[in-house]
Amino acid sequence: MKLLAVPALALVTTPLLAFISSSSVLYLGNQAELHHQREVLLPFLALFAITWSVGAVLFALASRPLFRFMSWGYFLAAPAIVLYRFVTGLSEDHPAFGALGAGWLVDSGPGLLFCCAALLTVTALLARQWEPRVITAPLAAFGVLLLLHDASNFISDVERRDVSRVEAAMAPSSLPEAPNVYHIVLDAFHTEVFEKLRAEDGELDAALGGFAYFRKNRALYHSTLVSLGSMFTGQRYAYDRTLADFIEAAFGEASFVARLAANGFRTVAVVPASDPFEKGLFDRLSHHVDRVERSAAVNTVGFRNLWIVANVPRPVRDWLFSSPWLSEQTKQELRLTMAGRALTDSAPVASYSSFLELVREEKDLPKSGRYTFIHLLIPHTPYVLRADCSYLAGAVRDTDPLEQTRCTLDLLTGFLDRLHDLDRFDSALILVHGDHGDPFRLRGDALVPARARSLATPLLVKLPGRRREDGFLACETPSTLLDIAPSLLDWLELDPDPSYEGASLGTGCLDPLGQ
C-alpha cells in the first residue's frame, strides 16, 4: 500500500494544479456573485478525477517507451503549470519584466509554441534516461503540501451570504367570499406556437380543463411595457403625452390593480425588475432575481468562462474564438467575461426558478380575496430551457421556441395542479396571456420564421366555479389586451371604468352552462 500511495499522491499534483487550485482561488474571490454555490466547482472535480485516472494508466504502462514518454509528460506538466503562472504573474505585476520577453512567452503564439517544444524536448530526454518513478517522491511531497494549502483555504473561509427567506405569509384578506385572482403573463407567448403544441400533445387540453381559449386574441404593441401598460389601464397609448408618463401611470394609480386594492383585495406581484411598478401598488412586490438564488447551472457556465479567461493562455483563447467548436453565444459570453462582465444572469432561468418558489409558497398566502400578478420572461428568447426545463448552456436556437414553450406550459399546468391540491382551483379566477407574439408562423405542420413579430397571443380564462372536469373550451370571439381590465372587473362584479376602450368579454363563451 505504501508503494502505491507515493505514486498516487504524485499523480495528484498535475490535475490539482490545473483544475482545483486554479478554480478554488478564483471561486473564493467571486463566491458572493456565485451565491456561495459550490456546485460550480463540480465540473473541475470531474476533470481532476478523469485526469488522475489517465495519469494512473500511463504510469502503470510506463515500462513501454511510448507510455514512459507520456507518463513523464504528465508529471512534468505540474512544474510547467507552476512556471507558467509565475511568469504570467510577473509580467502582469511588473511590466518591465514583461518587456524583457516574459509577455512574449505566455501571450503570443510563437512564444507558446516555443514553450511546448521545450517541454517536449525535456520530456524526451528524461524518458530516455530514467523511469518516471524517480520523480514520484518529490512530487508526492509537493502534492501533499498543495492539498493542505487548498483545504486550508476552504476551511478558513467562513463567510456566508445570508440568504433572505420568503417573507411571512400575508394577513388574511378582508374579502373572505371573493375569489383569488391569478393573472399570469407569459412573455412572447405566441398563438401559433401554442396551436402547434396543442396539436402535438393530446393531453394539453385536458390539463387546461376549465379554461376558455380566445384564439383570436391580439396585443396592440410589440413593446412589453407599452403592451402591459395598455392592459392595466384599458386604454391605448395616447401620443399627446410622453411615453414615460404613460408607463408611470399605467404601472401605478391608473392600473386596475389600484381599483382592486381599493376594494379590499390583497395584492401580490412577482415580476422582472424591468416592470416599473410603484412600490405602494402591491402589498408585496418582488422581483425574480431577488426571490431566488441564481441557478447553479447558470453560475457554472459563468464560472467556466471566468476560469477560461483567467487560466487559459491567450493564444489558445484566440484559437477557440476562431474555431467552430464553440457556439457563437458561448464565444459572446467569453468576450463579456474578458470585458469584466463575468457572471451575467439568465432571465428565463430566473423566471423559472422564481415561479417554482411561488408555487411552493402558495399555501402560505391568503386563500381568498387576493390578486396575484405574475410576469414570466418565458417563453421569450433566449431559448435556453429544454422541454423538461433543464438548462441548455450556450444554446443559440432562435428559430425553435417550441421546447421553451413546452417548459413554460409544463410550469403552468404544475401550478394549476398545486391549486387543485390546495382546493383553490375551482373557486379561482385565472387569466393567462402574453404581452405580444413572436416572429414565427405555421406553414403546414412546420413552425417557420416570419418577417415580423406577431401580435397574436393566446388568452386563457377560467372563471370561478369552472372545474377541470368541465373541459377546455375554444372561443372564436375576437379580443385584445384592452379587454382584460373591463372583463376582470366585470367578472368580479365591480363596475368597469368608463374610460376603458376595451369591452368586457362577458361569460357566454366562458361558461356556456351558466355555472
C-alpha positions as CSV (number, residue, x, y, z in Angstrom):
1,M,0.0,0.0,0.0
2,K,2.9,2.4,0.8
3,L,4.4,1.7,-2.6
4,L,1.1,2.7,-4.2
5,A,0.5,5.7,-2.0
6,V,3.6,7.6,-3.3
7,P,2.8,7.5,-7.0
8,A,-0.9,8.1,-6.2
9,L,-0.1,11.3,-4.4
10,A,2.4,12.2,-7.2
11,L,-0.3,11.8,-9.8
12,V,-2.5,14.2,-7.8
13,T,-0.2,17.1,-8.4
14,T,-0.9,17.9,-12.1
15,P,-4.7,17.8,-12.0
16,L,-4.7,19.6,-8.7
17,L,-2.7,22.5,-10.1
18,A,-4.6,22.6,-13.4
19,F,-8.1,22.3,-12.1
20,I,-8.5,22.5,-8.3
21,S,-6.0,25.2,-7.2
22,S,-6.8,27.4,-10.2
23,S,-10.6,27.1,-9.7
24,S,-10.7,27.3,-5.9
25,V,-8.8,30.5,-5.6
26,L,-11.0,32.0,-8.4
27,Y,-14.1,30.7,-6.7
28,L,-13.2,32.1,-3.3
29,G,-12.7,35.5,-4.9
30,N,-16.1,35.5,-6.6
31,Q,-18.3,33.5,-4.3
32,A,-20.5,36.4,-3.4
33,E,-21.5,36.7,-7.0
34,L,-21.9,33.0,-7.2
35,H,-24.2,33.0,-4.2
36,H,-21.8,30.6,-2.4
37,Q,-22.9,27.8,-4.7
38,R,-20.0,25.4,-4.5
39,E,-21.7,23.2,-7.1
40,V,-20.0,25.3,-9.7
41,L,-16.8,23.5,-8.8
42,L,-18.1,20.0,-9.6
43,P,-17.0,20.1,-13.3
44,F,-13.5,20.8,-12.1
45,L,-13.6,18.0,-9.6
46,A,-14.7,15.7,-12.5
47,L,-11.8,16.9,-14.7
48,F,-9.5,16.2,-11.8
49,A,-10.7,12.7,-11.4
50,I,-10.5,12.0,-15.2
51,T,-7.0,13.4,-15.5
52,W,-5.8,11.5,-12.4
53,S,-7.2,8.2,-13.9
54,V,-5.5,8.9,-17.2
55,G,-2.2,9.5,-15.4
56,A,-2.5,6.3,-13.4
57,V,-3.0,4.3,-16.6
58,L,0.1,6.0,-18.2
59,F,2.2,5.3,-15.1
60,A,1.1,1.7,-14.9
61,L,2.2,1.2,-18.6
62,A,5.4,3.2,-18.3
63,S,7.6,0.1,-19.0
64,R,6.8,0.7,-22.7
65,P,8.7,3.5,-24.4
66,L,5.7,5.5,-25.7
67,F,3.9,5.3,-22.3
68,R,7.1,6.2,-20.5
69,F,7.3,9.4,-22.6
70,M,3.6,10.2,-22.0
71,S,4.0,9.5,-18.2
72,W,6.9,11.8,-18.0
73,G,4.9,14.5,-19.9
74,Y,2.0,14.0,-17.4
75,F,4.4,14.6,-14.4
76,L,6.3,17.5,-16.0
77,A,3.0,19.3,-16.7
78,A,2.9,20.2,-13.0
79,P,6.1,22.3,-12.8
80,A,5.2,23.7,-16.3
81,I,1.9,25.0,-14.9
82,V,3.7,26.5,-11.9
83,L,6.3,28.2,-14.2
84,Y,3.5,29.5,-16.5
85,R,1.6,31.1,-13.6
86,F,4.8,32.5,-12.2
87,V,5.8,34.1,-15.5
88,T,2.2,35.3,-16.1
89,G,2.0,36.9,-12.7
90,L,5.4,38.6,-13.1
91,S,4.5,40.0,-16.5
92,E,1.2,41.4,-15.2
93,D,2.5,42.8,-12.0
94,H,5.8,44.1,-13.4
95,P,5.5,45.5,-16.9
96,A,9.3,45.9,-17.1
97,F,9.7,42.1,-16.6
98,G,7.1,41.5,-19.4
99,A,9.1,43.8,-21.7
100,L,12.1,41.5,-21.3
101,G,10.3,38.7,-23.1
102,A,8.0,37.1,-20.4
103,G,4.9,38.5,-22.1
104,W,6.0,37.1,-25.4
105,L,6.4,33.6,-23.9
106,V,2.9,33.5,-22.4
107,D,0.8,35.8,-24.6
108,S,1.9,35.0,-28.2
109,G,1.5,32.0,-30.4
110,P,5.2,31.7,-31.2
111,G,6.1,32.0,-27.6
112,L,3.6,29.3,-26.6
113,L,4.9,27.0,-29.3
114,F,8.5,27.6,-28.1
115,C,7.5,26.6,-24.5
116,C,5.7,23.5,-25.8
117,A,8.7,22.5,-27.9
118,A,11.0,23.0,-24.9
119,L,8.7,20.9,-22.7
120,L,8.6,18.1,-25.2
121,T,12.4,18.1,-25.6
122,V,13.0,17.9,-21.8
123,T,10.3,15.1,-21.6
124,A,12.1,13.1,-24.4
125,L,15.5,13.5,-22.7
126,L,14.3,12.4,-19.3
127,A,12.2,9.5,-20.7
128,R,15.4,8.1,-22.4
129,Q,17.4,8.1,-19.2
130,W,15.0,7.3,-16.3
131,E,11.8,5.6,-15.3
132,P,9.1,8.1,-14.2
133,R,9.0,6.6,-10.7
134,V,12.2,8.5,-9.9
135,I,10.2,11.8,-9.7
136,T,7.3,10.4,-7.7
137,A,8.6,11.0,-4.2
138,P,9.3,14.8,-4.6
139,L,6.0,15.3,-6.5
140,A,4.1,13.3,-3.8
141,A,5.5,15.6,-1.1
142,F,4.5,18.6,-3.2
143,G,1.1,17.1,-3.7
144,V,0.5,16.8,0.0
145,L,1.5,20.4,0.6
146,L,-0.8,21.5,-2.2
147,L,-3.7,19.5,-0.8
148,L,-3.2,21.0,2.6
149,H,-3.0,24.5,1.2
150,D,-6.2,24.2,-0.8
151,A,-8.0,22.6,2.1
152,S,-6.9,25.3,4.4
153,N,-8.3,28.0,2.0
154,F,-11.8,26.5,2.2
155,I,-11.6,25.7,6.0
156,S,-10.6,29.2,6.8
157,D,-13.3,30.7,4.6
158,V,-16.3,31.0,6.9
159,E,-18.0,33.9,5.2
160,R,-21.5,33.1,4.1
161,R,-24.1,35.2,2.4
162,D,-27.3,35.4,4.4
163,V,-30.0,34.2,2.0
164,S,-33.1,36.1,2.6
165,R,-36.1,33.8,3.1
166,V,-39.5,34.3,1.8
167,E,-41.3,36.8,4.0
168,A,-44.1,35.7,6.3
169,A,-47.5,35.0,4.9
170,M,-49.7,38.0,4.5
171,A,-52.7,38.5,6.7
172,P,-56.0,37.0,5.5
173,S,-58.0,39.1,3.1
174,S,-60.9,41.3,4.3
175,L,-62.9,39.7,1.4
176,P,-63.4,36.1,2.6
177,E,-66.1,35.5,-0.1
178,A,-64.1,37.0,-3.0
179,P,-62.2,34.6,-5.3
180,N,-58.5,34.6,-5.7
181,V,-57.3,36.1,-9.0
182,Y,-54.2,34.7,-10.6
183,H,-53.1,36.8,-13.5
184,I,-50.1,35.2,-15.4
185,V,-48.3,37.0,-18.3
186,L,-46.0,34.7,-20.3
187,D,-43.7,37.0,-22.3
188,A,-43.8,36.3,-26.0
189,F,-46.5,33.6,-25.7
190,H,-47.4,33.1,-29.3
191,T,-50.7,31.8,-30.6
192,E,-49.3,29.7,-33.5
193,V,-46.7,28.1,-31.2
194,F,-49.5,27.2,-28.7
195,E,-51.6,25.8,-31.6
196,K,-48.8,23.5,-32.7
197,L,-48.1,22.3,-29.2
198,R,-51.8,21.6,-28.7
199,A,-51.8,19.5,-31.9
200,E,-48.7,17.6,-30.8
201,D,-49.8,17.0,-27.2
202,G,-53.2,15.4,-26.9
203,E,-53.2,15.8,-23.1
204,L,-52.6,19.6,-23.1
205,D,-56.3,20.5,-23.5
206,A,-57.2,18.1,-20.6
207,A,-54.5,19.7,-18.4
208,L,-56.1,23.0,-19.1
209,G,-59.6,21.8,-18.4
210,G,-61.9,24.6,-17.1
211,F,-60.3,27.2,-19.3
212,A,-61.7,29.0,-22.3
213,Y,-59.2,29.8,-25.0
214,F,-59.6,33.0,-27.0
215,R,-57.5,32.1,-30.1
216,K,-58.2,35.4,-31.9
217,N,-56.8,37.5,-29.0
218,R,-54.3,40.2,-30.0
219,A,-51.9,42.5,-28.3
220,L,-51.7,46.1,-29.5
221,Y,-48.0,46.8,-29.2
222,H,-44.7,44.9,-29.6
223,S,-43.2,46.7,-26.6
224,T,-43.7,44.8,-23.4
225,L,-44.1,47.9,-21.2
226,V,-46.5,49.6,-23.6
227,S,-48.5,46.4,-24.1
228,L,-48.8,45.7,-20.4
229,G,-49.5,49.4,-19.7
230,S,-52.5,49.4,-22.1
231,M,-53.6,46.1,-20.5
232,F,-53.5,47.6,-17.0
233,T,-55.3,50.8,-18.0
234,G,-57.7,49.5,-20.6
235,Q,-56.5,52.4,-22.8
236,R,-54.2,52.8,-25.8
237,Y,-51.1,54.8,-25.5
238,A,-52.1,58.4,-26.2
239,Y,-49.5,60.3,-28.2
240,D,-50.4,63.6,-26.6
241,R,-48.4,62.5,-23.5
242,T,-44.9,61.2,-23.1
243,L,-44.3,57.5,-23.0
244,A,-42.6,57.9,-19.6
245,D,-45.8,59.5,-18.2
246,F,-48.0,56.8,-19.7
247,I,-45.8,54.0,-18.2
248,E,-45.6,55.6,-14.8
249,A,-49.4,56.0,-14.6
250,A,-50.1,52.5,-16.1
251,F,-47.9,50.8,-13.5
252,G,-49.3,53.0,-10.7
253,E,-52.6,54.7,-9.9
254,A,-54.2,54.3,-13.3
255,S,-53.9,50.5,-13.1
256,F,-57.0,48.4,-12.4
257,V,-54.8,46.8,-9.6
258,A,-55.3,50.1,-7.7
259,R,-59.0,49.6,-8.1
260,L,-58.8,46.1,-6.7
261,A,-56.8,47.2,-3.8
262,A,-59.2,50.0,-3.0
263,N,-62.0,47.3,-2.9
264,G,-60.2,45.3,-0.3
265,F,-58.2,42.8,-2.4
266,R,-54.8,41.8,-1.2
267,T,-52.3,42.3,-4.0
268,V,-49.1,40.3,-4.8
269,A,-46.7,40.6,-7.7
270,V,-43.8,38.6,-8.8
271,V,-42.2,40.3,-11.8
272,P,-38.9,41.0,-13.6
273,A,-37.0,44.0,-12.3
274,S,-37.8,45.8,-15.6
275,D,-41.5,46.1,-14.7
276,P,-41.7,49.6,-13.1
277,F,-44.5,49.2,-10.6
278,E,-45.0,51.8,-7.9
279,K,-43.9,50.3,-4.6
280,G,-47.3,51.1,-3.0
281,L,-49.4,49.4,-5.6
282,F,-48.9,45.9,-4.3
283,D,-48.9,44.6,-0.7
284,R,-46.0,42.6,-1.7
285,L,-43.9,43.3,-4.8
286,S,-40.9,41.1,-5.5
287,H,-38.5,40.6,-8.5
288,H,-37.4,37.2,-9.8
289,V,-33.7,37.7,-9.1
290,D,-34.4,39.0,-5.6
291,R,-36.5,35.9,-4.7
292,V,-34.2,33.0,-5.6
293,E,-30.6,32.3,-5.8
294,R,-29.4,32.1,-9.4
295,S,-29.4,28.7,-10.9
296,A,-26.3,26.6,-10.2
297,A,-26.3,25.7,-13.9
298,V,-26.2,29.4,-14.9
299,N,-23.4,30.1,-12.4
300,T,-21.5,27.1,-13.6
301,V,-21.4,28.4,-17.1
302,G,-20.4,31.8,-15.9
303,F,-17.7,30.4,-13.7
304,R,-16.4,28.2,-16.5
305,N,-16.0,31.2,-18.7
306,L,-14.2,33.1,-15.9
307,W,-11.8,30.2,-15.4
308,I,-11.0,30.1,-19.1
309,V,-10.2,33.8,-19.2
310,A,-8.1,33.6,-16.1
311,N,-6.1,30.4,-16.8
312,V,-6.0,29.5,-20.5
313,P,-3.1,31.1,-22.4
314,R,-4.2,33.9,-24.7
315,P,-3.2,32.2,-28.0
316,V,-5.4,29.2,-27.1
317,R,-8.3,31.5,-26.3
318,D,-7.8,33.3,-29.6
319,W,-7.9,29.9,-31.3
320,L,-11.1,29.0,-29.5
321,F,-12.7,32.2,-30.7
322,S,-12.0,31.3,-34.3
323,S,-12.9,27.6,-34.1
324,P,-16.2,26.0,-34.8
325,W,-16.1,24.1,-31.5
326,L,-17.8,26.8,-29.5
327,S,-21.2,28.2,-30.3
328,E,-21.5,31.9,-31.1
329,Q,-23.3,32.5,-27.8
330,T,-20.5,30.9,-25.8
331,K,-18.0,33.0,-27.6
332,Q,-20.0,36.1,-26.8
333,E,-20.2,35.0,-23.2
334,L,-16.4,34.7,-23.1
335,R,-16.0,38.2,-24.7
336,L,-18.3,39.6,-22.0
337,T,-16.2,37.8,-19.3
338,M,-13.0,39.3,-20.8
339,A,-14.7,42.7,-20.7
340,G,-15.3,42.3,-17.0
341,R,-19.0,41.1,-17.1
342,A,-18.1,37.7,-15.8
343,L,-21.3,36.5,-14.2
344,T,-24.4,37.5,-16.2
345,D,-27.8,36.3,-15.3
346,S,-30.3,34.4,-17.4
347,A,-33.8,35.9,-17.4
348,P,-35.6,32.6,-18.4
349,V,-33.8,30.6,-15.7
350,A,-34.5,33.3,-13.1
351,S,-38.2,33.3,-14.1
352,Y,-38.4,29.5,-13.9
353,S,-36.8,29.4,-10.5
354,S,-38.8,32.3,-9.1
355,F,-42.1,30.7,-10.3
356,L,-41.2,27.4,-8.7
357,E,-40.6,29.3,-5.4
358,L,-44.0,31.0,-5.8
359,V,-45.7,27.6,-6.3
360,R,-44.1,26.3,-3.1
361,E,-45.3,29.3,-1.0
362,E,-48.8,29.5,-2.4
363,K,-50.1,27.5,0.6
364,D,-49.0,30.3,2.9
365,L,-50.8,33.1,1.0
366,P,-54.5,34.1,1.5
367,K,-56.9,31.6,0.1
368,S,-59.5,34.2,-0.9
369,G,-59.7,37.9,-1.9
370,R,-56.1,38.0,-3.4
371,Y,-54.9,39.3,-6.7
372,T,-51.6,37.8,-7.8
373,F,-49.8,39.2,-10.8
374,I,-47.0,37.0,-12.3
375,H,-44.9,38.1,-15.2
376,L,-42.5,35.4,-16.5
377,L,-39.8,36.2,-19.1
378,I,-40.6,32.9,-20.8
379,P,-41.1,31.6,-23.5
380,H,-39.3,34.8,-24.6
381,T,-35.7,34.4,-26.0
382,P,-33.0,33.4,-25.3
383,Y,-34.2,29.8,-25.8
384,V,-32.1,28.1,-23.1
385,L,-34.7,25.8,-21.4
386,R,-35.3,22.4,-22.8
387,A,-38.8,20.9,-22.8
388,D,-38.2,19.4,-19.4
389,C,-37.0,22.8,-18.2
390,S,-33.4,21.7,-17.9
391,Y,-30.9,24.4,-18.7
392,L,-29.2,24.2,-22.1
393,A,-25.9,26.0,-21.8
394,G,-24.7,28.1,-24.7
395,A,-27.9,27.5,-26.7
396,V,-28.5,29.6,-29.8
397,R,-31.7,28.3,-31.4
398,D,-33.6,31.4,-32.4
399,T,-35.7,29.5,-34.9
400,D,-37.1,27.0,-32.4
401,P,-39.2,28.3,-29.5
402,L,-41.1,25.1,-29.1
403,E,-39.0,23.5,-26.3
404,Q,-39.0,26.6,-24.1
405,T,-42.8,27.0,-24.6
406,R,-43.3,23.3,-23.7
407,C,-41.4,24.0,-20.5
408,T,-43.5,27.1,-19.8
409,L,-46.7,25.3,-20.3
410,D,-45.5,22.5,-18.0
411,L,-44.8,25.1,-15.3
412,L,-48.3,26.5,-15.8
413,T,-50.0,23.1,-15.5
414,G,-47.9,22.3,-12.5
415,F,-49.1,25.5,-10.8
416,L,-52.7,24.5,-11.7
417,D,-52.1,21.1,-10.1
418,R,-50.9,22.9,-7.0
419,L,-54.1,24.9,-6.8
420,H,-56.1,21.7,-7.1
421,D,-54.1,20.1,-4.3
422,L,-54.9,23.2,-2.1
423,D,-58.5,23.1,-3.1
424,R,-58.2,26.6,-4.6
425,F,-58.6,25.9,-8.3
426,D,-62.4,25.6,-8.7
427,S,-63.1,28.9,-6.9
428,A,-60.3,30.9,-8.6
429,L,-60.4,33.4,-11.5
430,I,-57.3,32.7,-13.6
431,L,-56.1,34.6,-16.6
432,V,-53.1,33.6,-18.8
433,H,-51.9,35.5,-21.8
434,G,-48.8,37.0,-23.4
435,D,-47.7,40.6,-23.9
436,H,-47.1,40.0,-27.6
437,G,-46.4,37.2,-30.0
438,D,-43.2,36.1,-31.7
439,P,-41.7,36.1,-35.2
440,F,-43.0,32.7,-36.2
441,R,-45.8,31.3,-38.2
442,L,-47.2,27.9,-39.1
443,R,-46.6,26.6,-42.7
444,G,-48.5,23.4,-42.8
445,D,-47.3,21.5,-39.7
446,A,-43.9,23.3,-39.6
447,L,-43.1,26.4,-37.5
448,V,-41.0,28.7,-39.6
449,P,-39.6,32.2,-39.0
450,A,-41.8,35.2,-40.0
451,R,-40.6,38.6,-41.3
452,A,-42.1,40.4,-38.3
453,R,-43.1,39.7,-34.7
454,S,-46.7,38.8,-34.4
455,L,-49.3,40.4,-32.1
456,A,-51.2,37.2,-31.7
457,T,-51.1,35.9,-28.2
458,P,-53.4,33.3,-26.6
459,L,-55.8,34.4,-23.9
460,L,-56.8,31.7,-21.4
461,V,-59.5,32.4,-18.9
462,K,-61.0,30.3,-16.1
463,L,-64.0,31.7,-14.3
464,P,-64.8,30.9,-10.6
465,G,-66.9,27.8,-10.5
466,R,-65.4,26.2,-13.6
467,R,-63.7,22.9,-12.8
468,R,-61.1,20.9,-14.7
469,E,-63.7,18.3,-15.4
470,D,-65.8,20.8,-17.3
471,G,-63.3,20.6,-20.2
472,F,-61.4,23.0,-22.4
473,L,-63.4,25.5,-24.5
474,A,-62.3,27.3,-27.7
475,C,-63.8,30.8,-28.1
476,E,-63.8,32.4,-31.5
477,T,-64.7,35.8,-30.1
478,P,-62.2,38.4,-31.1
479,S,-60.4,40.1,-28.2
480,T,-57.5,42.3,-27.4
481,L,-55.5,43.0,-24.2
482,L,-57.6,46.2,-23.8
483,D,-60.5,43.9,-22.8
484,I,-58.6,42.5,-19.8
485,A,-59.3,45.4,-17.4
486,P,-63.1,45.7,-18.1
487,S,-63.6,41.9,-18.2
488,L,-61.7,41.3,-14.9
489,L,-63.7,43.9,-13.0
490,D,-67.0,42.7,-14.6
491,W,-66.2,39.1,-13.6
492,L,-65.5,40.3,-10.0
493,E,-68.8,42.2,-10.1
494,L,-67.1,45.6,-10.0
495,D,-68.1,48.4,-12.3
496,P,-65.5,49.0,-15.1
497,D,-64.1,52.5,-15.5
498,P,-66.0,54.4,-18.2
499,S,-62.7,55.5,-19.7
500,Y,-61.8,51.9,-20.7
501,E,-61.5,51.5,-24.5
502,G,-62.0,47.7,-24.3
503,A,-65.2,45.8,-23.5
504,S,-66.0,43.0,-21.2
505,L,-65.9,39.6,-22.8
506,G,-68.8,38.6,-20.7
507,T,-69.5,35.0,-19.7
508,G,-71.3,33.4,-22.6
509,C,-68.3,31.7,-24.2
510,L,-66.5,31.2,-20.9
511,D,-69.3,29.5,-19.1
512,P,-71.8,28.0,-21.6
513,L,-73.7,26.1,-18.9
514,G,-74.2,29.3,-16.8
515,Q,-72.4,27.9,-13.8
